[in-house]
Amino acid sequence: MSIQLIQDRLNTYACRSSLEEEQALREITQEVILAALGRTDFFQRAAFHGGTCLRIFYGLHRFSEDLDFALRESDPDFNITSYLKTITEEVGAYGYQLEVRDRSTVEVPVRKAFLKDNSIARVLQLSQLKANRSMKKIRVKLEVDCNPPDASQFESKFLDFPFVSSVTVHDLASLFAGKLHALLCRTYLKGRDWYDFIWYTSRRAPINVALLGAALQQQGPWQGQGLDVDVAWCKKHLQDKIKSTHWTQAAKDVERFVKPQERPSIQLWNEALFLGQLEKLI
């Protein structure tokens, strides 16, 4: 019966390619892992954020690979081992046989683990991967920031798959602040950042400016400078980023994370488009 829940969920995707089916399986796996965490005290201590959070709880239309969390209060001694054990036990009821690799070290504030599975695909009726039953392992990276910047705001959301569970998440303004920090500070081009930027600005999403300022103070080229961050400051420095970005490369980077019907819009990416979106910051 539990495996049938996964099958029914997969069927709702109506996948049209092997890539879509692999991504669908990863998304379903992410939700099962989240629900498993919801049966522990994890979300009393940590909050969900990042692209997968935006997809599951706010309706972002792109695939996302990782599960990103941040503690609600800094704790250098935080240990994820017991939570990984619970995840393994809970998802086992749905046909998974997780291989867990805990890459956490106390010297690094971000705890990391890799969760892999190659069993669930073998017990499902797949529509696109039938010819290759030896598909790649489903891989989900889980990260927990144990020393997050101050000023995040939280809210509770509910999953209803594979069972009802409560998840603490960063609110939309805090998520946008985190994305702006990435756009301003990331040293390499990631098209998904700019895809998300369009999503936020098209919805006139507010910015948790206090969180953005704290994050810039903690990490990046403005670290330790005590900036007075406001929307005008963001616009000025994002304008510089937009003017220096190679938009063809950015579009190419994001293509595999969106559905085929969205790709013509991605091909329209250029400096003028993003400068126009920049004016929608509020």
C-alpha positions as CSV (number, residue, x, y, z in Angstrom):
1,M,0.0,0.0,0.0
2,S,2.8,2.4,0.9
3,I,4.6,1.8,-2.4
4,Q,1.3,2.4,-4.2
5,L,1.2,5.9,-2.7
6,I,4.5,6.6,-4.5
7,Q,3.2,5.1,-7.7
8,D,0.1,7.2,-7.6
9,R,2.1,10.3,-6.9
10,L,4.4,9.6,-9.8
11,N,1.5,9.1,-12.2
12,T,0.3,12.6,-11.5
13,Y,3.4,14.0,-13.1
14,A,2.6,12.6,-16.6
15,C,6.3,12.6,-17.4
16,R,7.2,13.0,-21.1
17,S,10.9,12.1,-20.9
18,S,13.4,10.1,-18.9
19,L,14.8,13.3,-17.4
20,E,11.4,14.4,-16.2
21,E,10.8,11.0,-14.7
22,E,14.1,11.0,-12.8
23,Q,13.4,14.5,-11.5
24,A,9.9,13.5,-10.5
25,L,11.2,10.6,-8.5
26,R,13.7,12.9,-6.8
27,E,10.9,15.4,-5.9
28,I,8.7,12.7,-4.5
29,T,11.7,11.4,-2.5
30,Q,12.3,14.9,-1.1
31,E,8.8,15.1,0.1
32,V,8.9,11.7,1.8
33,I,12.1,12.8,3.6
34,L,10.5,16.0,4.7
35,A,7.5,14.2,6.1
36,A,9.9,11.8,8.0
37,L,11.6,14.8,9.6
38,G,8.2,16.2,10.5
39,R,7.8,13.2,12.8
40,T,10.8,14.3,14.9
41,D,11.6,17.5,16.8
42,F,13.7,18.7,13.8
43,F,11.3,21.5,12.8
44,Q,11.3,22.8,16.4
45,R,15.0,23.5,15.9
46,A,15.4,24.1,12.2
47,A,13.6,25.7,9.3
48,F,13.4,24.8,5.6
49,H,14.6,27.2,3.0
50,G,16.1,27.3,-0.5
51,G,14.8,26.3,-3.9
52,T,13.1,23.1,-2.9
53,C,11.2,24.9,-0.2
54,L,10.1,27.5,-2.7
55,R,8.9,24.7,-5.1
56,I,7.0,22.6,-2.5
57,F,5.4,25.4,-0.4
58,Y,5.2,28.5,-2.7
59,G,4.7,27.1,-6.2
60,L,8.0,27.7,-7.9
61,H,7.9,25.9,-11.3
62,R,11.4,24.4,-11.5
63,F,13.1,21.3,-10.4
64,S,15.4,21.6,-7.4
65,E,18.0,19.1,-6.2
66,D,18.7,19.7,-2.5
67,L,17.0,20.0,0.9
68,D,18.4,23.1,2.6
69,F,17.8,23.9,6.3
70,A,19.0,26.5,8.8
71,L,18.8,26.2,12.6
72,R,16.4,28.7,14.1
73,E,19.2,29.5,16.6
74,S,22.9,28.9,16.2
75,D,24.2,25.7,17.7
76,P,27.7,24.6,16.9
77,D,27.1,21.2,18.5
78,F,24.1,20.3,16.4
79,N,24.2,16.7,15.3
80,I,22.1,15.3,12.4
81,T,22.9,11.6,13.0
82,S,19.7,10.7,14.9
83,Y,17.6,12.5,12.2
84,L,19.3,10.6,9.4
85,K,18.5,7.3,11.2
86,T,14.8,8.3,11.5
87,I,14.7,9.2,7.8
88,T,16.1,5.9,6.8
89,E,13.5,4.0,8.9
90,E,10.5,6.1,7.9
91,V,11.1,6.0,4.1
92,G,11.8,2.3,4.2
93,A,8.1,1.8,4.6
94,Y,7.6,3.3,1.1
95,G,10.0,0.9,-0.7
96,Y,13.3,2.9,-0.3
97,Q,16.6,1.4,0.9
98,L,18.5,4.6,1.5
99,E,22.3,4.7,1.4
100,V,23.3,7.5,3.8
101,R,26.6,9.3,3.8
102,D,27.0,11.8,6.6
103,R,29.7,14.3,5.5
104,S,29.3,16.5,8.6
105,T,32.3,17.8,10.6
106,V,32.1,20.0,13.7
107,E,34.7,22.3,12.2
108,V,32.3,23.3,9.4
109,P,29.1,25.1,10.3
110,V,27.0,23.5,7.5
111,R,26.2,19.9,8.2
112,K,26.0,17.8,5.1
113,A,24.6,14.4,4.2
114,F,23.9,12.6,1.0
115,L,20.9,10.3,0.7
116,K,20.9,7.9,-2.2
117,D,18.5,5.1,-3.4
118,N,18.3,2.8,-6.4
119,S,15.6,0.5,-5.1
120,I,12.3,2.5,-5.4
121,A,12.6,2.7,-9.2
122,R,12.8,-1.1,-9.4
123,V,9.4,-1.6,-7.8
124,L,7.5,1.1,-9.7
125,Q,5.8,1.1,-13.1
126,L,7.8,3.7,-14.9
127,S,6.7,5.2,-18.2
128,Q,9.9,6.7,-19.5
129,L,12.7,4.7,-17.9
130,K,11.5,1.2,-18.8
131,A,14.3,0.5,-21.2
132,N,16.9,1.3,-18.6
133,R,16.1,-0.2,-15.2
134,S,19.7,0.5,-14.1
135,M,18.9,4.3,-14.0
136,K,21.2,6.5,-11.8
137,K,20.6,6.4,-8.1
138,I,18.2,9.0,-6.8
139,R,20.4,11.4,-4.9
140,V,19.3,14.1,-2.4
141,K,21.7,16.3,-0.6
142,L,20.7,17.5,2.8
143,E,22.3,20.6,4.4
144,V,21.8,22.2,7.8
145,D,23.3,25.6,8.5
146,C,24.2,25.6,12.2
147,N,25.3,29.2,12.3
148,P,22.7,31.1,10.3
149,P,22.5,34.9,10.1
150,D,20.1,36.6,12.5
151,A,16.7,38.0,11.6
152,S,15.0,35.2,9.7
153,Q,11.2,35.0,10.0
154,F,9.4,31.7,10.1
155,E,6.0,30.2,9.4
156,S,4.4,26.8,9.6
157,K,3.3,24.9,6.5
158,F,1.7,21.5,6.1
159,L,2.6,18.6,3.8
160,D,-0.2,16.2,3.0
161,F,2.0,13.6,1.2
162,P,2.7,10.8,2.0
163,F,1.0,11.8,5.3
164,V,0.1,15.0,7.0
165,S,3.1,16.7,8.7
166,S,4.1,20.1,9.8
167,V,7.2,21.9,8.4
168,T,8.7,25.1,9.7
169,V,9.8,27.3,6.8
170,H,11.4,30.7,6.2
171,D,8.7,33.1,5.2
172,L,8.7,34.5,1.6
173,A,10.6,37.7,2.6
174,S,13.3,35.7,4.3
175,L,13.6,33.4,1.3
176,F,14.0,36.3,-1.0
177,A,16.7,37.8,1.2
178,G,18.6,34.5,1.0
179,K,18.3,34.5,-2.8
180,L,19.5,38.1,-3.1
181,H,22.5,37.2,-0.9
182,A,23.3,34.4,-3.3
183,L,22.9,36.6,-6.3
184,L,25.1,39.3,-4.8
185,C,27.8,37.0,-3.4
186,R,28.0,33.8,-5.5
187,T,31.3,33.7,-7.3
188,Y,30.0,31.6,-10.2
189,L,27.1,31.8,-12.5
190,K,24.0,29.9,-11.5
191,G,21.0,30.4,-13.9
192,R,18.6,29.0,-11.3
193,D,19.3,32.1,-9.1
194,W,18.1,34.4,-11.9
195,Y,15.1,32.2,-12.7
196,D,14.1,32.6,-9.0
197,F,14.7,36.3,-9.2
198,I,12.1,36.6,-11.9
199,W,9.7,34.5,-9.9
200,Y,10.1,36.8,-6.8
201,T,10.0,40.1,-8.6
202,S,7.0,39.2,-10.8
203,R,5.1,38.6,-7.5
204,R,6.4,41.8,-6.0
205,A,7.8,39.8,-3.1
206,P,9.0,41.8,-0.1
207,I,12.6,41.5,1.2
208,N,13.6,40.8,4.7
209,V,16.2,43.5,4.6
210,A,17.4,42.9,8.1
211,L,18.2,39.3,7.2
212,L,20.0,40.3,4.0
213,G,22.1,42.8,5.9
214,A,23.0,40.2,8.5
215,A,23.9,37.6,5.8
216,L,26.1,40.1,4.0
217,Q,27.8,41.0,7.2
218,Q,28.5,37.3,7.9
219,Q,29.6,36.1,4.5
220,G,30.7,37.4,1.1
221,P,32.7,40.4,-0.3
222,W,31.0,42.8,2.2
223,Q,31.7,40.7,5.2
224,G,32.3,42.7,8.4
225,Q,31.7,46.0,6.8
226,G,28.6,46.9,8.8
227,L,26.6,47.9,5.7
228,D,23.4,50.0,5.8
229,V,21.4,47.8,3.5
230,D,18.1,48.9,1.9
231,V,16.3,48.4,-1.4
232,A,18.2,51.2,-3.1
233,W,21.5,49.5,-2.1
234,C,20.3,46.2,-3.5
235,K,19.2,47.7,-6.8
236,K,22.6,49.4,-7.3
237,H,24.7,46.3,-6.7
238,L,22.3,44.0,-8.5
239,Q,22.4,46.3,-11.5
240,D,26.2,45.7,-11.7
241,K,25.6,42.0,-11.5
242,I,23.0,42.1,-14.3
243,K,25.3,44.1,-16.6
244,S,28.2,41.7,-16.1
245,T,26.2,38.4,-16.5
246,H,26.5,36.2,-19.6
247,W,22.8,35.6,-20.2
248,T,23.2,32.8,-22.8
249,Q,25.2,30.8,-20.3
250,A,22.7,31.6,-17.5
251,A,19.8,30.3,-19.7
252,K,21.7,27.2,-20.6
253,D,22.4,26.4,-17.0
254,V,18.7,26.5,-16.0
255,E,17.2,24.7,-19.0
256,R,17.3,21.2,-17.5
257,F,15.5,22.3,-14.4
258,V,12.4,23.6,-16.2
259,K,9.8,21.9,-18.3
260,P,10.0,22.1,-22.1
261,Q,7.1,24.5,-22.4
262,E,9.1,27.1,-20.3
263,R,12.3,26.9,-22.4
264,P,11.2,29.5,-25.0
265,S,10.9,32.1,-22.3
266,I,14.3,31.2,-21.0
267,Q,15.7,32.0,-24.4
268,L,14.5,35.6,-24.0
269,W,16.9,36.3,-21.1
270,N,19.0,39.4,-21.6
271,E,20.2,42.4,-19.8
272,A,17.1,44.5,-20.6
273,L,14.7,41.9,-19.2
274,F,16.5,41.7,-15.8
275,L,17.0,45.4,-15.5
276,G,13.2,45.7,-16.0
277,Q,12.6,43.1,-13.3
278,L,15.0,44.9,-11.0
279,E,12.7,48.0,-11.0
280,K,10.0,45.8,-9.4
281,L,12.0,45.4,-6.1
282,I,10.0,46.9,-3.3
